[in-house]
């Protein structure tokens, strides 16, 4: 009986290891480097705190929309203009497929300097991006007077083969 348990445990370990290897091998990951620019959207068309729409180019090419869902003060009196935010992005690729992302980040709002940094975690999409994963890190500038954002990104997108 003890010998049978050892064999079953070893067999289970080999099976789980092989299953994990198949999942990793089934993902095709692509490094991404590029830039973006966007314009703030009118408040009456925005379902969140702030919305932008614009273009991305480089490793990802297409149009994108961002909705800031929440903004939270950082709690530090030395830098009161800096806040944390969460939101969602939709990137519409040239192919028409969409890539969905959940955004988390920090932004320096007026009268601050306007810088921001964000991590977008991909959560799927449509078409070839239906089960996409990965992340991009953005850094950029927010110009509230001009109503624009711009910056660059780096990261990875993975999709099933």
Secondary structure, 3 states (H helix, E strand, C coil): CHHHHHHHHHHHHHHHHHHHHHHHHCEEEEEEEEEEEEEECCHHHCCCCEEEEEEEEECCCEEEEEEEEEEEECCCHHHCCEEEEEEEEEEEECCCCEEEEEEEEEEECCCCCCEEEEEEEEEEECHHHCCCEEEEEEEEEEECCCCEEEEEEEEEEEEEC
